[in-house]
Amino acid sequence: NHDKLRGLRHLEIRNCPNIGDDALKNLYNKNFRNLKSIALEDISFTDIFLNSISVHADLLNLESLVLIKNSVATESGFERFLSSQYLKNLKSLHLENLEGCNGNSMKSLAKNKPKLTFINLATTGEIMNEDFIAMSKSGLFNHVETLIFNDCSELDNEAITEIFENQANISFKNVKMEAETIFQNQVLVRISASQNPFFL
């Protein structure tokens, strides 16, 4: 019964690879316009779904977005979705293992200047040093309290030291990194001695 779902505030669908664009569009268009949070993991949505919801003013209600494990949606789909003017109230963003999501997608999001306090870019290897630095300079990290960038294989010392040493407007409460990322010990020492001494 669609009416019973109209007041839904939080949607989480995980590990259902047979769910695709048509089902998601139908659910969103008819029932989920009051959603505060969306979490989709291992769902086979494509650019069709991303494009269809990117024009919904109801996204203004969305505060938390989690997208994990998708190899179907493309770079252009993520760019259009993340550049939606209706995502400006987003507070928490978790993007992980998305083949089509890269630095251009994140820079598109930065144009809306959302006041994100939580960003998880785990296993997002296509975000390069220059993308990360551009995201910082755009103001995307201005309100961030927790930043996670595990296994972002293209990031190295240059991007991280640039942000922590030269972007005075950034003050993270928590920073989480894993050994698999390409950092030298000196970077961690320099970060821990900076204005951002708190680590997960």
C-alpha positions as CSV (number, residue, x, y, z in Angstrom):
1,N,0.0,0.0,0.0
2,H,1.7,3.2,-1.2
3,D,-0.1,5.4,1.3
4,K,1.5,3.6,4.2
5,L,5.0,4.5,2.9
6,R,4.5,8.2,2.2
7,G,5.7,9.3,5.6
8,L,8.9,7.2,5.4
9,R,12.0,9.2,6.5
10,H,14.8,6.6,6.1
11,L,15.4,4.2,3.2
12,E,18.1,1.5,3.3
13,I,18.3,-1.2,0.6
14,R,21.4,-3.4,0.6
15,N,22.6,-6.4,-1.4
16,C,19.7,-6.6,-3.8
17,P,21.4,-6.5,-7.2
18,N,18.2,-7.4,-9.0
19,I,16.6,-4.1,-8.0
20,G,17.1,-1.6,-10.7
21,D,16.0,1.7,-12.1
22,D,12.3,1.0,-12.7
23,A,11.7,-0.2,-9.1
24,L,13.7,2.6,-7.5
25,K,12.0,5.3,-9.6
26,N,8.6,4.0,-8.9
27,L,9.3,3.9,-5.1
28,Y,10.9,7.3,-5.0
29,N,8.3,9.1,-7.1
30,K,5.3,7.8,-5.3
31,N,6.4,7.2,-1.7
32,F,9.7,8.6,-0.6
33,R,9.5,12.4,-1.0
34,N,10.0,13.0,2.7
35,L,13.2,11.0,2.9
36,K,15.9,12.3,5.2
37,S,18.4,9.5,4.4
38,I,19.0,7.1,1.5
39,A,21.4,4.1,1.6
40,L,21.8,1.9,-1.5
41,E,24.4,-0.9,-1.5
42,D,24.9,-3.3,-4.3
43,I,21.9,-2.1,-6.2
44,S,21.9,-2.1,-10.1
45,F,20.8,1.5,-10.7
46,T,22.0,3.3,-13.8
47,D,22.2,6.9,-15.0
48,I,18.5,6.7,-15.7
49,F,17.7,6.6,-12.0
50,L,20.3,9.2,-11.1
51,N,19.0,11.6,-13.8
52,S,15.4,11.1,-12.8
53,I,15.8,12.0,-9.1
54,S,18.3,14.8,-9.7
55,V,15.5,17.1,-10.8
56,H,13.3,16.4,-7.7
57,A,13.0,19.4,-5.3
58,D,12.2,16.8,-2.7
59,L,15.9,16.1,-2.5
60,L,16.1,19.3,-0.4
61,N,14.9,17.1,2.5
62,L,17.8,14.7,2.1
63,E,20.5,14.9,4.8
64,S,22.3,11.6,4.4
65,L,23.3,9.8,1.3
66,V,25.1,6.4,1.1
67,L,25.9,4.8,-2.2
68,I,28.1,1.7,-2.1
69,K,29.2,-0.8,-4.8
70,N,27.8,0.1,-8.2
71,S,29.6,-0.7,-11.5
72,V,26.7,0.4,-13.9
73,A,26.2,4.1,-13.4
74,T,28.6,6.3,-15.4
75,E,30.7,9.4,-14.7
76,S,28.1,11.6,-16.4
77,G,25.3,10.1,-14.4
78,F,27.1,10.8,-11.1
79,E,28.1,14.3,-12.2
80,R,24.6,15.3,-13.1
81,F,23.2,13.8,-9.9
82,L,25.8,15.3,-7.5
83,S,25.5,18.7,-9.2
84,S,21.7,18.8,-8.5
85,Q,20.9,22.1,-6.8
86,Y,18.6,20.1,-4.5
87,L,21.4,18.4,-2.7
88,K,22.5,21.5,-0.9
89,N,21.2,20.4,2.5
90,L,23.2,17.2,2.5
91,K,25.1,16.7,5.7
92,S,26.5,13.2,5.4
93,L,28.0,11.6,2.2
94,H,29.3,8.1,1.9
95,L,30.5,7.0,-1.6
96,E,32.3,3.7,-1.8
97,N,33.3,1.4,-4.6
98,L,31.5,3.3,-7.3
99,E,33.2,2.8,-10.7
100,G,31.6,5.8,-12.3
101,C,32.2,8.2,-9.5
102,N,35.4,10.3,-9.7
103,G,36.9,13.6,-8.9
104,N,34.8,15.4,-11.5
105,S,31.7,14.1,-9.7
106,M,32.8,15.4,-6.4
107,K,33.7,18.8,-7.8
108,S,30.2,19.0,-9.3
109,L,28.8,18.5,-5.8
110,A,31.1,21.2,-4.4
111,K,29.3,23.8,-6.6
112,N,26.2,23.6,-4.4
113,K,28.3,24.2,-1.3
114,P,26.5,21.7,1.0
115,K,27.5,22.0,4.6
116,L,28.8,18.4,4.8
117,T,30.0,17.3,8.3
118,F,30.8,13.7,7.3
119,I,32.5,12.5,4.1
120,N,33.5,8.9,3.4
121,L,35.3,8.4,0.0
122,A,36.6,4.9,0.8
123,T,37.8,2.9,-2.2
124,T,37.3,5.7,-4.6
125,G,40.5,5.4,-6.6
126,E,39.6,7.8,-9.4
127,I,39.9,10.8,-7.2
128,M,43.3,12.3,-8.0
129,N,45.5,14.7,-6.1
130,E,44.3,17.7,-8.1
131,D,40.7,16.8,-7.6
132,F,41.1,16.5,-3.8
133,I,42.9,19.9,-3.6
134,A,40.2,21.5,-5.8
135,M,37.5,20.1,-3.6
136,S,39.2,21.6,-0.6
137,K,39.6,25.0,-2.2
138,S,36.0,25.0,-3.3
139,G,34.9,24.9,0.3
140,L,33.5,21.4,0.3
141,F,35.4,20.5,3.5
142,N,34.7,23.7,5.4
143,H,32.3,22.1,7.8
144,V,33.7,18.6,7.8
145,E,34.1,16.9,11.2
146,T,34.9,13.4,9.9
147,L,36.7,12.6,6.7
148,I,37.5,9.0,5.6
149,F,39.6,8.2,2.6
150,N,40.6,4.6,2.9
151,D,42.1,3.0,-0.2
152,C,41.9,6.0,-2.4
153,S,44.9,4.8,-4.3
154,E,45.5,7.9,-6.4
155,L,46.0,10.2,-3.4
156,D,49.4,10.7,-2.0
157,N,51.5,13.1,0.2
158,E,50.9,16.1,-2.1
159,A,47.2,16.3,-1.7
160,I,47.1,15.5,2.0
161,T,49.8,17.9,3.1
162,E,48.4,20.6,0.9
163,I,45.1,20.4,2.6
164,F,46.3,20.1,6.2
165,E,49.1,22.6,6.0
166,N,47.7,25.3,3.7
167,Q,43.9,25.2,4.0
168,A,43.5,27.2,7.2
169,N,39.7,27.1,7.0
170,I,39.6,23.3,7.5
171,S,39.5,21.8,11.0
172,F,38.7,18.1,11.1
173,K,37.7,16.4,14.3
174,N,38.4,12.9,12.9
175,V,40.5,11.7,10.1
176,K,40.7,8.0,9.2
177,M,43.2,6.5,6.8
178,E,44.4,3.0,6.2
179,A,47.9,1.6,5.5
180,E,46.9,0.6,2.0
181,T,46.8,4.3,1.0
182,I,50.1,5.7,-0.3
183,F,51.3,7.9,2.5
184,Q,54.7,8.2,4.1
185,N,55.2,8.4,7.9
186,Q,56.3,12.0,7.6
187,V,52.8,13.0,6.4
188,L,51.1,11.4,9.4
189,V,53.6,13.2,11.7
190,R,53.0,16.5,10.1
191,I,49.2,16.1,10.3
192,S,49.3,15.0,13.9
193,A,51.3,18.1,14.7
194,S,48.9,20.4,12.9
195,Q,45.6,21.8,14.0
196,N,43.9,18.5,13.3
197,P,45.2,16.1,16.0
198,F,42.2,13.8,16.3
199,F,42.1,10.4,14.6
200,L,39.6,7.6,14.5
